[in-house]
Structures are given as C-alpha cells and as structure tokens.
Amino acid sequence: ASSDGGGSGGRHDSANVGVLLHRVATCPGVVVAITNLRGNIDAAFDRRFTHIIEFPRPDAALREQLWRKLLPASCPRSSDVSGAILAQRYELTGGQIRAAVLRAATRAVLRPVGKGDARKVTQADLEQACEEETQKGGAGSAAASASMMYT
C-alpha cells in the first residue's frame, strides 16, 4: 500500500511493503492478492504481478439479477420487496448485496411476533441494510471495484 511517507506510520507502511515485496519475489508458488483499493497499491508491488484481473462494480441490471439470486423466492417477504428498486438505488457489490440480505433477514427473524407478517423481510429492512452496507463499505464510489492479482 502506498503511504504519504510522513511520520512513523509511513515508516511502518514502507517496512510492510518491503516485507511483502520480498515474500512475493521469493514465493515458489502462485501468489494471489485481492483488493478493493487498487489505486493504493504501491507501484513496485504492482509490477511484481504477472496478471491483474479487474472486477468492476456490477451495473444496475446485474445488481437486479444478484438481488433475485441472493433473495430467493422461498424467503418469506412482504409484497413491497423490489430488487429492481434496490438495484437502482444502491450501487452495491455482490458481497454487499449478500450481506444486506443476511442483515435484513436477521432483522426480520428477530422482530417480535405479532401480526402474521411480522417476520417477513420488508423493503424497509432491505433498504436499512443497504444503507448500513453503504456506510460500512464505502459503496457508491466508482473507484471501489475489486482487483485480483497473481504471479
């Protein structure tokens, strides 16, 4: 990772990069590194990789497919749930969508039993989970695609 070089944090970052460079250079096998902060990779480190595969953020159409796949029809949900709306409103990755579904489902399961629909996943559950994922992971940033690099 790059550092601006100031203070002891910069020295530690430089030392860590040096250790990683040495380990990559002397590894007898394949090295796989995955990051969602590609722009922060030190140029010397970047040059050590033979192949770099970019995984851009999914577009709205792919996000809608992910919502359909990750929120199966067998999941109890209210009639207002719309993967299409979520896909348009939130620029999440597949992993973030999965986490949002799990978060919303957990919220629904833990809701006190009341009316018949109390434990169904609602659009509000999903939207709240998306907001939490956005704040947690910095979603929405165009630069936040993932990269996999290997030697």
Salt bridges, closest charged atoms under 4 A:
ASP46 OD1 - ARG38 NH1 2.84
GLU54 OE2 - ARG38 NE 2.89
GLU64 OE2 - ARG68 NH1 3.42
ASP117 OD1 - LYS120 NZ 3.32
ASP125 OD2 - ARG111 NH2 2.74
GLU127 OE2 - ARG89 NH1 2.62
GLU132 OE1 - ARG103 NH1 3.06
GLU132 OE2 - ARG107 NH2 2.96
GLU133 OE2 - ARG103 NH2 3.05
GLU133 OE2 - LYS136 NZ 2.98
